[in-house]
Amino acid sequence: MKLFKEFKDFAVKGNMMDMAVGIIIGAAFNKVIDVLVKKVLLPPLSLLSGNTNMVDKRIVLKDPIIAADGTVSKAEVAIGYGALFEAAIDFFIIGFTIFVVVKFMNRLMKKAEDTKDVTVVTPKNIELLSKLTDLMEEQNALLKSKG
């Protein structure tokens, strides 16, 4: 019963909804990056490498065994370094994009927390903390002047 209550508290706080939205956006973002890499970046690289598809690049360790009727009875054994190259490009593009987004969000958050900046509406909690700090400094100044 305690586990159910903890789950309910977790779901009601919005953490689960935030996580679900993040997962859905991440999946859509992954599709965009996949198309960007496969359809935009890799074709020019394929031209540079002799007009072959990068995903097809591999080192064959053992050739396939082909039966008399032309069917493959045993598949080849190969190291697919082209697929690894494509996955590495995906990783770097996603990592760089996330870095840029987080950097932008941090800049916006820092600007929003600046109480002196009047171009951005300061969140209520920051505004109240700022007023509280000012009141405490004023109170300390009064106590020092009496002492």
C-alpha positions, 0 to 999 in steps of 0.5 A, a space after each residue: 500500500 505504501 508503494 502505491 501511495 509513493 507512486 501516486 505522489 510521484 505521478 501527481 507531482 508532475 514528475 511522471 508527466 515531465 518524464 513522459 513528455 521528455 521521452 516523447 520529444 526525445 523519440 521524435 528528436 531521434 527520428 529527425 537526427 536519424 534522417 539528418 545523418 542518413 539522408 543529408 550527411 552520409 550521402 556526400 561522405 559516400 561520394 567521397 568514399 567511392 560511391 558506396 553506402 557507409 552502412 555497407 562498409 565492413 570487414 569480412 572475416 568469413 565469407 558466406 557459404 552458398 548452397 548449390 541452389 544459390 541460397 545462403 546456408 551460412 551467413 558471412 561473419 563481418 565487422 560492420 564499421 560503417 554502422 558504427 561510424 553512422 551511430 557515432 555521427 548520430 551520437 555527436 549530433 545529438 550530444 551537440 544539440 543537447 549541449 546547445 539547448 541546455 546552454 540556451 536554457 541556462 542562459 534564460 534561467 540566469 537572466 530570469 533570476 537576475 532581479 536587476 534585469 527589468 526586461 524579463 519578468 522575475 519569478 515570484 519566488 526569486 522576487 520574494 527572496 530578493 525582498 527578504 534579503 533586502 529587509 534582512 540587510 536593512 534590519 542588520 544595519 539598524 541593529 549595528 547602528 544601535 549597538 
